Amino acid sequence: MKTTYIPGIIAMAAIVVASNILVQFLFGNWLTWGAFTYPLAFLVTDVMNRVYGVAAARRVVLAGFIVGVICSFIGTKIMLQGDGFTYPAVTLRIAIGSGLAFLTAQLLDVTIFDRLRDGAWWRAPLASTLIGSSVDTAIFFTIAFSGALSFVEPVNDVSWAGEMLPLLGAGPVVPLWVSLGVADWMVKLALALLALVPFRIIVGSLAPRTT
């Protein structure tokens, strides 16, 4: 593994671990704090893909996945206390959902980016991030909070996420976790557009070093 990949690996692992913890804390009624940190993973992947190529991007994704899984596993063993309860820093369901969603969505992002890399500079990062983010959201929230998958971690009470409420407070009645997922997805779409600015700046600063 080239030393030039190390910053990407460290950034990816840090984003995954932080998001695994922050996704457990609500921001307002429909979002979690993780919604604002996790989309940065796609920025890291796309920068690596553009600057160092598809093979390098895949290596960073795989390395980040492994480090993220290890750190998440450690997080499941760290117990926190609050409101009279003791709970793990990272639940098993969140660790599994995050890992599977991350690997699937990031590798999909890498593939789509590579196929579109010869087009306009913004098309590959935008399209790959939009599609990857959608897949990531669907996989993660289903595994982490769906009542149908409670057998994955029976001791983890996620009944709060199954409360039936109008979608985002105004739509059809759905489980709360569906509204959380939709809100999370909308944030990811917005951040995918905003991320084009740092993508352009970072790629422009790194590209000359690879010539």
PyMOL CGO cylinders between C-alpha atoms (Angstrom):
from pymol import cmd
from pymol.cgo import CYLINDER

trace = [
    CYLINDER, 0.00, 0.00, 0.00, 1.51, 3.32, -1.09, 0.3, 1, 1, 1, 1, 1, 1,
    CYLINDER, 1.51, 3.32, -1.09, 2.06, 5.90, 1.61, 0.3, 1, 1, 1, 1, 1, 1,
    CYLINDER, 2.06, 5.90, 1.61, 0.09, 8.38, -0.51, 0.3, 1, 1, 1, 1, 1, 1,
    CYLINDER, 0.09, 8.38, -0.51, -3.02, 6.33, 0.28, 0.3, 1, 1, 1, 1, 1, 1,
    CYLINDER, -3.02, 6.33, 0.28, -2.60, 6.62, 4.06, 0.3, 1, 1, 1, 1, 1, 1,
    CYLINDER, -2.60, 6.62, 4.06, -4.34, 10.01, 4.47, 0.3, 1, 1, 1, 1, 1, 1,
    CYLINDER, -4.34, 10.01, 4.47, -7.33, 8.65, 2.55, 0.3, 1, 1, 1, 1, 1, 1,
    CYLINDER, -7.33, 8.65, 2.55, -7.45, 5.50, 4.68, 0.3, 1, 1, 1, 1, 1, 1,
    CYLINDER, -7.45, 5.50, 4.68, -7.22, 7.45, 7.93, 0.3, 1, 1, 1, 1, 1, 1,
    CYLINDER, -7.22, 7.45, 7.93, -9.90, 9.90, 6.81, 0.3, 1, 1, 1, 1, 1, 1,
    CYLINDER, -9.90, 9.90, 6.81, -12.20, 7.08, 5.73, 0.3, 1, 1, 1, 1, 1, 1,
    CYLINDER, -12.20, 7.08, 5.73, -11.82, 5.13, 8.98, 0.3, 1, 1, 1, 1, 1, 1,
    CYLINDER, -11.82, 5.13, 8.98, -12.38, 8.25, 11.09, 0.3, 1, 1, 1, 1, 1, 1,
    CYLINDER, -12.38, 8.25, 11.09, -15.55, 9.13, 9.17, 0.3, 1, 1, 1, 1, 1, 1,
    CYLINDER, -15.55, 9.13, 9.17, -17.01, 5.62, 9.54, 0.3, 1, 1, 1, 1, 1, 1,
    CYLINDER, -17.01, 5.62, 9.54, -16.32, 5.36, 13.27, 0.3, 1, 1, 1, 1, 1, 1,
    CYLINDER, -16.32, 5.36, 13.27, -17.59, 8.87, 14.02, 0.3, 1, 1, 1, 1, 1, 1,
    CYLINDER, -17.59, 8.87, 14.02, -20.73, 8.30, 11.98, 0.3, 1, 1, 1, 1, 1, 1,
    CYLINDER, -20.73, 8.30, 11.98, -21.44, 4.98, 13.70, 0.3, 1, 1, 1, 1, 1, 1,
    CYLINDER, -21.44, 4.98, 13.70, -21.55, 6.82, 17.01, 0.3, 1, 1, 1, 1, 1, 1,
    CYLINDER, -21.55, 6.82, 17.01, -23.29, 9.99, 15.85, 0.3, 1, 1, 1, 1, 1, 1,
    CYLINDER, -23.29, 9.99, 15.85, -26.08, 8.15, 14.02, 0.3, 1, 1, 1, 1, 1, 1,
    CYLINDER, -26.08, 8.15, 14.02, -27.44, 7.14, 17.42, 0.3, 1, 1, 1, 1, 1, 1,
    CYLINDER, -27.44, 7.14, 17.42, -28.17, 10.75, 18.40, 0.3, 1, 1, 1, 1, 1, 1,
    CYLINDER, -28.17, 10.75, 18.40, -31.07, 12.68, 16.93, 0.3, 1, 1, 1, 1, 1, 1,
    CYLINDER, -31.07, 12.68, 16.93, -30.72, 16.12, 15.37, 0.3, 1, 1, 1, 1, 1, 1,
    CYLINDER, -30.72, 16.12, 15.37, -34.18, 17.60, 15.39, 0.3, 1, 1, 1, 1, 1, 1,
    CYLINDER, -34.18, 17.60, 15.39, -37.07, 15.24, 14.69, 0.3, 1, 1, 1, 1, 1, 1,
    CYLINDER, -37.07, 15.24, 14.69, -35.92, 13.38, 11.60, 0.3, 1, 1, 1, 1, 1, 1,
    CYLINDER, -35.92, 13.38, 11.60, -32.16, 13.50, 11.36, 0.3, 1, 1, 1, 1, 1, 1,
    CYLINDER, -32.16, 13.50, 11.36, -29.21, 12.08, 13.24, 0.3, 1, 1, 1, 1, 1, 1,
    CYLINDER, -29.21, 12.08, 13.24, -25.85, 13.78, 13.65, 0.3, 1, 1, 1, 1, 1, 1,
    CYLINDER, -25.85, 13.78, 13.65, -24.34, 11.03, 11.51, 0.3, 1, 1, 1, 1, 1, 1,
    CYLINDER, -24.34, 11.03, 11.51, -26.17, 12.42, 8.49, 0.3, 1, 1, 1, 1, 1, 1,
    CYLINDER, -26.17, 12.42, 8.49, -23.72, 15.32, 8.41, 0.3, 1, 1, 1, 1, 1, 1,
    CYLINDER, -23.72, 15.32, 8.41, -20.50, 13.31, 8.72, 0.3, 1, 1, 1, 1, 1, 1,
    CYLINDER, -20.50, 13.31, 8.72, -20.97, 10.12, 6.73, 0.3, 1, 1, 1, 1, 1, 1,
    CYLINDER, -20.97, 10.12, 6.73, -21.37, 11.75, 3.27, 0.3, 1, 1, 1, 1, 1, 1,
    CYLINDER, -21.37, 11.75, 3.27, -17.74, 12.85, 3.59, 0.3, 1, 1, 1, 1, 1, 1,
    CYLINDER, -17.74, 12.85, 3.59, -16.79, 9.23, 2.88, 0.3, 1, 1, 1, 1, 1, 1,
    CYLINDER, -16.79, 9.23, 2.88, -17.94, 9.65, -0.71, 0.3, 1, 1, 1, 1, 1, 1,
    CYLINDER, -17.94, 9.65, -0.71, -15.82, 12.77, -1.05, 0.3, 1, 1, 1, 1, 1, 1,
    CYLINDER, -15.82, 12.77, -1.05, -12.75, 10.83, 0.09, 0.3, 1, 1, 1, 1, 1, 1,
    CYLINDER, -12.75, 10.83, 0.09, -13.47, 7.97, -2.33, 0.3, 1, 1, 1, 1, 1, 1,
    CYLINDER, -13.47, 7.97, -2.33, -14.06, 10.28, -5.29, 0.3, 1, 1, 1, 1, 1, 1,
    CYLINDER, -14.06, 10.28, -5.29, -10.91, 12.31, -4.64, 0.3, 1, 1, 1, 1, 1, 1,
    CYLINDER, -10.91, 12.31, -4.64, -8.82, 9.12, -4.46, 0.3, 1, 1, 1, 1, 1, 1,
    CYLINDER, -8.82, 9.12, -4.46, -10.47, 7.85, -7.64, 0.3, 1, 1, 1, 1, 1, 1,
    CYLINDER, -10.47, 7.85, -7.64, -9.82, 11.02, -9.61, 0.3, 1, 1, 1, 1, 1, 1,
    CYLINDER, -9.82, 11.02, -9.61, -6.27, 11.61, -8.39, 0.3, 1, 1, 1, 1, 1, 1,
    CYLINDER, -6.27, 11.61, -8.39, -4.87, 8.08, -8.04, 0.3, 1, 1, 1, 1, 1, 1,
    CYLINDER, -4.87, 8.08, -8.04, -7.26, 5.92, -10.10, 0.3, 1, 1, 1, 1, 1, 1,
    CYLINDER, -7.26, 5.92, -10.10, -9.89, 3.25, -9.59, 0.3, 1, 1, 1, 1, 1, 1,
    CYLINDER, -9.89, 3.25, -9.59, -7.53, 0.64, -8.14, 0.3, 1, 1, 1, 1, 1, 1,
    CYLINDER, -7.53, 0.64, -8.14, -6.32, 3.08, -5.48, 0.3, 1, 1, 1, 1, 1, 1,
    CYLINDER, -6.32, 3.08, -5.48, -9.88, 4.08, -4.63, 0.3, 1, 1, 1, 1, 1, 1,
    CYLINDER, -9.88, 4.08, -4.63, -10.86, 0.44, -4.12, 0.3, 1, 1, 1, 1, 1, 1,
    CYLINDER, -10.86, 0.44, -4.12, -7.86, -0.16, -1.89, 0.3, 1, 1, 1, 1, 1, 1,
    CYLINDER, -7.86, -0.16, -1.89, -8.75, 2.82, 0.26, 0.3, 1, 1, 1, 1, 1, 1,
    CYLINDER, -8.75, 2.82, 0.26, -12.36, 1.66, 0.50, 0.3, 1, 1, 1, 1, 1, 1,
    CYLINDER, -12.36, 1.66, 0.50, -11.34, -1.86, 1.52, 0.3, 1, 1, 1, 1, 1, 1,
    CYLINDER, -11.34, -1.86, 1.52, -8.73, -0.63, 3.98, 0.3, 1, 1, 1, 1, 1, 1,
    CYLINDER, -8.73, -0.63, 3.98, -11.15, 1.90, 5.43, 0.3, 1, 1, 1, 1, 1, 1,
    CYLINDER, -11.15, 1.90, 5.43, -13.79, -0.82, 5.69, 0.3, 1, 1, 1, 1, 1, 1,
    CYLINDER, -13.79, -0.82, 5.69, -11.48, -3.14, 7.63, 0.3, 1, 1, 1, 1, 1, 1,
    CYLINDER, -11.48, -3.14, 7.63, -10.31, -0.42, 9.99, 0.3, 1, 1, 1, 1, 1, 1,
    CYLINDER, -10.31, -0.42, 9.99, -13.88, 0.80, 10.42, 0.3, 1, 1, 1, 1, 1, 1,
    CYLINDER, -13.88, 0.80, 10.42, -15.14, -2.69, 11.27, 0.3, 1, 1, 1, 1, 1, 1,
    CYLINDER, -15.14, -2.69, 11.27, -12.38, -3.18, 13.84, 0.3, 1, 1, 1, 1, 1, 1,
    CYLINDER, -12.38, -3.18, 13.84, -13.07, 0.18, 15.47, 0.3, 1, 1, 1, 1, 1, 1,
    CYLINDER, -13.07, 0.18, 15.47, -16.82, -0.43, 15.40, 0.3, 1, 1, 1, 1, 1, 1,
    CYLINDER, -16.82, -0.43, 15.40, -16.33, -3.81, 17.04, 0.3, 1, 1, 1, 1, 1, 1,
    CYLINDER, -16.33, -3.81, 17.04, -14.29, -2.12, 19.77, 0.3, 1, 1, 1, 1, 1, 1,
    CYLINDER, -14.29, -2.12, 19.77, -17.09, 0.41, 20.09, 0.3, 1, 1, 1, 1, 1, 1,
    CYLINDER, -17.09, 0.41, 20.09, -19.58, -2.39, 20.80, 0.3, 1, 1, 1, 1, 1, 1,
    CYLINDER, -19.58, -2.39, 20.80, -17.47, -3.32, 23.83, 0.3, 1, 1, 1, 1, 1, 1,
    CYLINDER, -17.47, -3.32, 23.83, -17.26, 0.23, 25.22, 0.3, 1, 1, 1, 1, 1, 1,
    CYLINDER, -17.26, 0.23, 25.22, -20.15, 0.87, 27.56, 0.3, 1, 1, 1, 1, 1, 1,
    CYLINDER, -20.15, 0.87, 27.56, -21.55, 4.35, 28.11, 0.3, 1, 1, 1, 1, 1, 1,
    CYLINDER, -21.55, 4.35, 28.11, -23.97, 5.62, 30.73, 0.3, 1, 1, 1, 1, 1, 1,
    CYLINDER, -23.97, 5.62, 30.73, -26.74, 8.16, 30.42, 0.3, 1, 1, 1, 1, 1, 1,
    CYLINDER, -26.74, 8.16, 30.42, -30.33, 8.73, 31.61, 0.3, 1, 1, 1, 1, 1, 1,
    CYLINDER, -30.33, 8.73, 31.61, -29.94, 5.86, 34.03, 0.3, 1, 1, 1, 1, 1, 1,
    CYLINDER, -29.94, 5.86, 34.03, -29.04, 3.37, 31.29, 0.3, 1, 1, 1, 1, 1, 1,
    CYLINDER, -29.04, 3.37, 31.29, -25.86, 1.60, 30.25, 0.3, 1, 1, 1, 1, 1, 1,
    CYLINDER, -25.86, 1.60, 30.25, -25.42, 1.10, 26.53, 0.3, 1, 1, 1, 1, 1, 1,
    CYLINDER, -25.42, 1.10, 26.53, -22.62, 0.35, 24.03, 0.3, 1, 1, 1, 1, 1, 1,
    CYLINDER, -22.62, 0.35, 24.03, -20.98, 3.22, 22.16, 0.3, 1, 1, 1, 1, 1, 1,
    CYLINDER, -20.98, 3.22, 22.16, -21.78, 1.36, 18.93, 0.3, 1, 1, 1, 1, 1, 1,
    CYLINDER, -21.78, 1.36, 18.93, -24.54, -1.26, 18.79, 0.3, 1, 1, 1, 1, 1, 1,
    CYLINDER, -24.54, -1.26, 18.79, -24.01, -4.49, 16.90, 0.3, 1, 1, 1, 1, 1, 1,
    CYLINDER, -24.01, -4.49, 16.90, -26.81, -3.74, 14.44, 0.3, 1, 1, 1, 1, 1, 1,
    CYLINDER, -26.81, -3.74, 14.44, -25.36, -0.33, 13.63, 0.3, 1, 1, 1, 1, 1, 1,
    CYLINDER, -25.36, -0.33, 13.63, -21.91, -1.85, 13.19, 0.3, 1, 1, 1, 1, 1, 1,
    CYLINDER, -21.91, -1.85, 13.19, -23.23, -4.53, 10.80, 0.3, 1, 1, 1, 1, 1, 1,
    CYLINDER, -23.23, -4.53, 10.80, -25.50, -2.13, 8.91, 0.3, 1, 1, 1, 1, 1, 1,
    CYLINDER, -25.50, -2.13, 8.91, -22.77, 0.45, 8.59, 0.3, 1, 1, 1, 1, 1, 1,
    CYLINDER, -22.77, 0.45, 8.59, -20.22, -2.10, 7.38, 0.3, 1, 1, 1, 1, 1, 1,
    CYLINDER, -20.22, -2.10, 7.38, -22.43, -3.68, 4.72, 0.3, 1, 1, 1, 1, 1, 1,
    CYLINDER, -22.43, -3.68, 4.72, -23.83, -0.34, 3.56, 0.3, 1, 1, 1, 1, 1, 1,
    CYLINDER, -23.83, -0.34, 3.56, -20.39, 1.21, 3.42, 0.3, 1, 1, 1, 1, 1, 1,
    CYLINDER, -20.39, 1.21, 3.42, -18.75, -1.56, 1.42, 0.3, 1, 1, 1, 1, 1, 1,
    CYLINDER, -18.75, -1.56, 1.42, -21.63, -1.95, -1.05, 0.3, 1, 1, 1, 1, 1, 1,
    CYLINDER, -21.63, -1.95, -1.05, -22.21, 1.76, -1.62, 0.3, 1, 1, 1, 1, 1, 1,
    CYLINDER, -22.21, 1.76, -1.62, -18.55, 2.76, -1.78, 0.3, 1, 1, 1, 1, 1, 1,
    CYLINDER, -18.55, 2.76, -1.78, -17.58, 0.05, -4.28, 0.3, 1, 1, 1, 1, 1, 1,
    CYLINDER, -17.58, 0.05, -4.28, -20.61, 1.01, -6.36, 0.3, 1, 1, 1, 1, 1, 1,
    CYLINDER, -20.61, 1.01, -6.36, -19.48, 4.64, -6.17, 0.3, 1, 1, 1, 1, 1, 1,
    CYLINDER, -19.48, 4.64, -6.17, -16.00, 3.66, -7.37, 0.3, 1, 1, 1, 1, 1, 1,
    CYLINDER, -16.00, 3.66, -7.37, -17.38, 1.71, -10.34, 0.3, 1, 1, 1, 1, 1, 1,
    CYLINDER, -17.38, 1.71, -10.34, -19.79, 4.43, -11.45, 0.3, 1, 1, 1, 1, 1, 1,
    CYLINDER, -19.79, 4.43, -11.45, -17.17, 7.15, -11.06, 0.3, 1, 1, 1, 1, 1, 1,
    CYLINDER, -17.17, 7.15, -11.06, -14.71, 5.18, -13.18, 0.3, 1, 1, 1, 1, 1, 1,
    CYLINDER, -14.71, 5.18, -13.18, -17.23, 4.73, -16.00, 0.3, 1, 1, 1, 1, 1, 1,
    CYLINDER, -17.23, 4.73, -16.00, -18.02, 8.45, -16.05, 0.3, 1, 1, 1, 1, 1, 1,
    CYLINDER, -18.02, 8.45, -16.05, -14.53, 9.83, -15.40, 0.3, 1, 1, 1, 1, 1, 1,
    CYLINDER, -14.53, 9.83, -15.40, -13.99, 11.03, -18.99, 0.3, 1, 1, 1, 1, 1, 1,
    CYLINDER, -13.99, 11.03, -18.99, -17.04, 13.29, -18.97, 0.3, 1, 1, 1, 1, 1, 1,
    CYLINDER, -17.04, 13.29, -18.97, -17.44, 16.75, -17.44, 0.3, 1, 1, 1, 1, 1, 1,
    CYLINDER, -17.44, 16.75, -17.44, -15.44, 17.02, -14.20, 0.3, 1, 1, 1, 1, 1, 1,
    CYLINDER, -15.44, 17.02, -14.20, -18.57, 17.21, -12.02, 0.3, 1, 1, 1, 1, 1, 1,
    CYLINDER, -18.57, 17.21, -12.02, -20.54, 14.37, -13.61, 0.3, 1, 1, 1, 1, 1, 1,
    CYLINDER, -20.54, 14.37, -13.61, -18.59, 11.42, -12.17, 0.3, 1, 1, 1, 1, 1, 1,
    CYLINDER, -18.59, 11.42, -12.17, -18.49, 12.59, -8.51, 0.3, 1, 1, 1, 1, 1, 1,
    CYLINDER, -18.49, 12.59, -8.51, -22.09, 13.80, -8.57, 0.3, 1, 1, 1, 1, 1, 1,
    CYLINDER, -22.09, 13.80, -8.57, -23.66, 10.72, -10.20, 0.3, 1, 1, 1, 1, 1, 1,
    CYLINDER, -23.66, 10.72, -10.20, -21.59, 8.20, -8.24, 0.3, 1, 1, 1, 1, 1, 1,
    CYLINDER, -21.59, 8.20, -8.24, -22.31, 9.92, -4.94, 0.3, 1, 1, 1, 1, 1, 1,
    CYLINDER, -22.31, 9.92, -4.94, -26.05, 10.27, -5.57, 0.3, 1, 1, 1, 1, 1, 1,
    CYLINDER, -26.05, 10.27, -5.57, -26.45, 6.60, -6.47, 0.3, 1, 1, 1, 1, 1, 1,
    CYLINDER, -26.45, 6.60, -6.47, -24.06, 5.34, -3.80, 0.3, 1, 1, 1, 1, 1, 1,
    CYLINDER, -24.06, 5.34, -3.80, -25.73, 7.46, -1.12, 0.3, 1, 1, 1, 1, 1, 1,
    CYLINDER, -25.73, 7.46, -1.12, -29.16, 6.12, -2.03, 0.3, 1, 1, 1, 1, 1, 1,
    CYLINDER, -29.16, 6.12, -2.03, -28.00, 2.50, -1.77, 0.3, 1, 1, 1, 1, 1, 1,
    CYLINDER, -28.00, 2.50, -1.77, -26.12, 3.24, 1.45, 0.3, 1, 1, 1, 1, 1, 1,
    CYLINDER, -26.12, 3.24, 1.45, -29.17, 4.79, 3.12, 0.3, 1, 1, 1, 1, 1, 1,
    CYLINDER, -29.17, 4.79, 3.12, -31.48, 1.93, 2.17, 0.3, 1, 1, 1, 1, 1, 1,
    CYLINDER, -31.48, 1.93, 2.17, -29.12, -0.77, 3.43, 0.3, 1, 1, 1, 1, 1, 1,
    CYLINDER, -29.12, -0.77, 3.43, -28.03, 0.94, 6.63, 0.3, 1, 1, 1, 1, 1, 1,
    CYLINDER, -28.03, 0.94, 6.63, -31.37, 2.06, 8.03, 0.3, 1, 1, 1, 1, 1, 1,
    CYLINDER, -31.37, 2.06, 8.03, -33.05, -1.24, 7.20, 0.3, 1, 1, 1, 1, 1, 1,
    CYLINDER, -33.05, -1.24, 7.20, -30.41, -3.31, 8.99, 0.3, 1, 1, 1, 1, 1, 1,
    CYLINDER, -30.41, -3.31, 8.99, -29.87, -0.91, 11.89, 0.3, 1, 1, 1, 1, 1, 1,
    CYLINDER, -29.87, -0.91, 11.89, -33.46, -0.11, 12.82, 0.3, 1, 1, 1, 1, 1, 1,
    CYLINDER, -33.46, -0.11, 12.82, -36.04, -2.29, 11.07, 0.3, 1, 1, 1, 1, 1, 1,
    CYLINDER, -36.04, -2.29, 11.07, -38.14, -4.28, 13.52, 0.3, 1, 1, 1, 1, 1, 1,
    CYLINDER, -38.14, -4.28, 13.52, -38.12, -7.21, 11.09, 0.3, 1, 1, 1, 1, 1, 1,
    CYLINDER, -38.12, -7.21, 11.09, -34.40, -7.65, 11.74, 0.3, 1, 1, 1, 1, 1, 1,
    CYLINDER, -34.40, -7.65, 11.74, -34.52, -7.49, 15.54, 0.3, 1, 1, 1, 1, 1, 1,
    CYLINDER, -34.52, -7.49, 15.54, -33.19, -11.06, 15.64, 0.3, 1, 1, 1, 1, 1, 1,
    CYLINDER, -33.19, -11.06, 15.64, -29.78, -9.70, 14.63, 0.3, 1, 1, 1, 1, 1, 1,
    CYLINDER, -29.78, -9.70, 14.63, -29.37, -8.21, 18.12, 0.3, 1, 1, 1, 1, 1, 1,
    CYLINDER, -29.37, -8.21, 18.12, -32.32, -9.21, 20.35, 0.3, 1, 1, 1, 1, 1, 1,
    CYLINDER, -32.32, -9.21, 20.35, -30.98, -7.37, 23.41, 0.3, 1, 1, 1, 1, 1, 1,
    CYLINDER, -30.98, -7.37, 23.41, -30.89, -4.06, 21.55, 0.3, 1, 1, 1, 1, 1, 1,
    CYLINDER, -30.89, -4.06, 21.55, -34.26, -2.36, 21.95, 0.3, 1, 1, 1, 1, 1, 1,
    CYLINDER, -34.26, -2.36, 21.95, -34.94, -0.32, 18.82, 0.3, 1, 1, 1, 1, 1, 1,
    CYLINDER, -34.94, -0.32, 18.82, -38.70, -0.20, 19.36, 0.3, 1, 1, 1, 1, 1, 1,
    CYLINDER, -38.70, -0.20, 19.36, -38.45, 3.58, 19.42, 0.3, 1, 1, 1, 1, 1, 1,
    CYLINDER, -38.45, 3.58, 19.42, -37.49, 3.48, 15.74, 0.3, 1, 1, 1, 1, 1, 1,
    CYLINDER, -37.49, 3.48, 15.74, -40.61, 1.46, 14.91, 0.3, 1, 1, 1, 1, 1, 1,
    CYLINDER, -40.61, 1.46, 14.91, -43.08, 4.03, 16.20, 0.3, 1, 1, 1, 1, 1, 1,
    CYLINDER, -43.08, 4.03, 16.20, -45.68, 4.66, 13.50, 0.3, 1, 1, 1, 1, 1, 1,
    CYLINDER, -45.68, 4.66, 13.50, -45.74, 8.31, 12.49, 0.3, 1, 1, 1, 1, 1, 1,
    CYLINDER, -45.74, 8.31, 12.49, -46.53, 10.36, 9.37, 0.3, 1, 1, 1, 1, 1, 1,
    CYLINDER, -46.53, 10.36, 9.37, -43.58, 10.39, 6.98, 0.3, 1, 1, 1, 1, 1, 1,
    CYLINDER, -43.58, 10.39, 6.98, -41.53, 13.46, 7.90, 0.3, 1, 1, 1, 1, 1, 1,
    CYLINDER, -41.53, 13.46, 7.90, -44.54, 14.64, 9.86, 0.3, 1, 1, 1, 1, 1, 1,
    CYLINDER, -44.54, 14.64, 9.86, -46.79, 15.12, 6.84, 0.3, 1, 1, 1, 1, 1, 1,
    CYLINDER, -46.79, 15.12, 6.84, -46.85, 12.01, 4.62, 0.3, 1, 1, 1, 1, 1, 1,
    CYLINDER, -46.85, 12.01, 4.62, -48.27, 8.50, 4.96, 0.3, 1, 1, 1, 1, 1, 1,
    CYLINDER, -48.27, 8.50, 4.96, -47.87, 6.70, 8.27, 0.3, 1, 1, 1, 1, 1, 1,
    CYLINDER, -47.87, 6.70, 8.27, -44.59, 4.74, 8.37, 0.3, 1, 1, 1, 1, 1, 1,
    CYLINDER, -44.59, 4.74, 8.37, -42.12, 3.57, 11.03, 0.3, 1, 1, 1, 1, 1, 1,
    CYLINDER, -42.12, 3.57, 11.03, -39.98, 6.37, 12.45, 0.3, 1, 1, 1, 1, 1, 1,
    CYLINDER, -39.98, 6.37, 12.45, -36.81, 4.80, 11.02, 0.3, 1, 1, 1, 1, 1, 1,
    CYLINDER, -36.81, 4.80, 11.02, -38.19, 5.25, 7.50, 0.3, 1, 1, 1, 1, 1, 1,
    CYLINDER, -38.19, 5.25, 7.50, -38.57, 8.98, 8.08, 0.3, 1, 1, 1, 1, 1, 1,
    CYLINDER, -38.57, 8.98, 8.08, -35.05, 9.06, 9.52, 0.3, 1, 1, 1, 1, 1, 1,
    CYLINDER, -35.05, 9.06, 9.52, -33.78, 7.29, 6.40, 0.3, 1, 1, 1, 1, 1, 1,
    CYLINDER, -33.78, 7.29, 6.40, -35.59, 9.61, 3.99, 0.3, 1, 1, 1, 1, 1, 1,
    CYLINDER, -35.59, 9.61, 3.99, -34.36, 12.70, 5.84, 0.3, 1, 1, 1, 1, 1, 1,
    CYLINDER, -34.36, 12.70, 5.84, -30.84, 11.27, 5.88, 0.3, 1, 1, 1, 1, 1, 1,
    CYLINDER, -30.84, 11.27, 5.88, -31.05, 10.59, 2.14, 0.3, 1, 1, 1, 1, 1, 1,
    CYLINDER, -31.05, 10.59, 2.14, -32.18, 14.15, 1.43, 0.3, 1, 1, 1, 1, 1, 1,
    CYLINDER, -32.18, 14.15, 1.43, -29.23, 15.53, 3.40, 0.3, 1, 1, 1, 1, 1, 1,
    CYLINDER, -29.23, 15.53, 3.40, -26.86, 13.27, 1.45, 0.3, 1, 1, 1, 1, 1, 1,
    CYLINDER, -26.86, 13.27, 1.45, -28.24, 14.56, -1.84, 0.3, 1, 1, 1, 1, 1, 1,
    CYLINDER, -28.24, 14.56, -1.84, -27.74, 18.16, -0.73, 0.3, 1, 1, 1, 1, 1, 1,
    CYLINDER, -27.74, 18.16, -0.73, -24.22, 17.46, 0.52, 0.3, 1, 1, 1, 1, 1, 1,
    CYLINDER, -24.22, 17.46, 0.52, -23.40, 15.66, -2.75, 0.3, 1, 1, 1, 1, 1, 1,
    CYLINDER, -23.40, 15.66, -2.75, -23.93, 18.97, -4.52, 0.3, 1, 1, 1, 1, 1, 1,
    CYLINDER, -23.93, 18.97, -4.52, -22.00, 20.99, -1.93, 0.3, 1, 1, 1, 1, 1, 1,
    CYLINDER, -22.00, 20.99, -1.93, -19.13, 18.47, -1.98, 0.3, 1, 1, 1, 1, 1, 1,
    CYLINDER, -19.13, 18.47, -1.98, -18.38, 19.37, -5.59, 0.3, 1, 1, 1, 1, 1, 1,
    CYLINDER, -18.38, 19.37, -5.59, -16.65, 22.52, -4.33, 0.3, 1, 1, 1, 1, 1, 1,
    CYLINDER, -16.65, 22.52, -4.33, -14.11, 20.83, -2.01, 0.3, 1, 1, 1, 1, 1, 1,
    CYLINDER, -14.11, 20.83, -2.01, -13.75, 18.01, -4.57, 0.3, 1, 1, 1, 1, 1, 1,
    CYLINDER, -13.75, 18.01, -4.57, -12.66, 20.48, -7.22, 0.3, 1, 1, 1, 1, 1, 1,
    CYLINDER, -12.66, 20.48, -7.22, -10.30, 22.28, -4.82, 0.3, 1, 1, 1, 1, 1, 1,
    CYLINDER, -10.30, 22.28, -4.82, -8.69, 19.14, -3.37, 0.3, 1, 1, 1, 1, 1, 1,
    CYLINDER, -8.69, 19.14, -3.37, -8.25, 17.44, -6.74, 0.3, 1, 1, 1, 1, 1, 1,
    CYLINDER, -8.25, 17.44, -6.74, -6.71, 20.61, -8.12, 0.3, 1, 1, 1, 1, 1, 1,
    CYLINDER, -6.71, 20.61, -8.12, -4.21, 20.76, -5.26, 0.3, 1, 1, 1, 1, 1, 1,
    CYLINDER, -4.21, 20.76, -5.26, -3.26, 17.07, -5.40, 0.3, 1, 1, 1, 1, 1, 1,
    CYLINDER, -3.26, 17.07, -5.40, -3.21, 16.35, -9.12, 0.3, 1, 1, 1, 1, 1, 1,
    CYLINDER, -3.21, 16.35, -9.12, 0.10, 18.15, -9.87, 0.3, 1, 1, 1, 1, 1, 1,
    CYLINDER, 0.10, 18.15, -9.87, 1.87, 15.96, -7.30, 0.3, 1, 1, 1, 1, 1, 1,
    CYLINDER, 1.87, 15.96, -7.30, 1.02, 12.80, -9.21, 0.3, 1, 1, 1, 1, 1, 1,
    CYLINDER, 1.02, 12.80, -9.21, 2.60, 13.91, -12.49, 0.3, 1, 1, 1, 1, 1, 1,
]
cmd.load_cgo(trace, "trace")
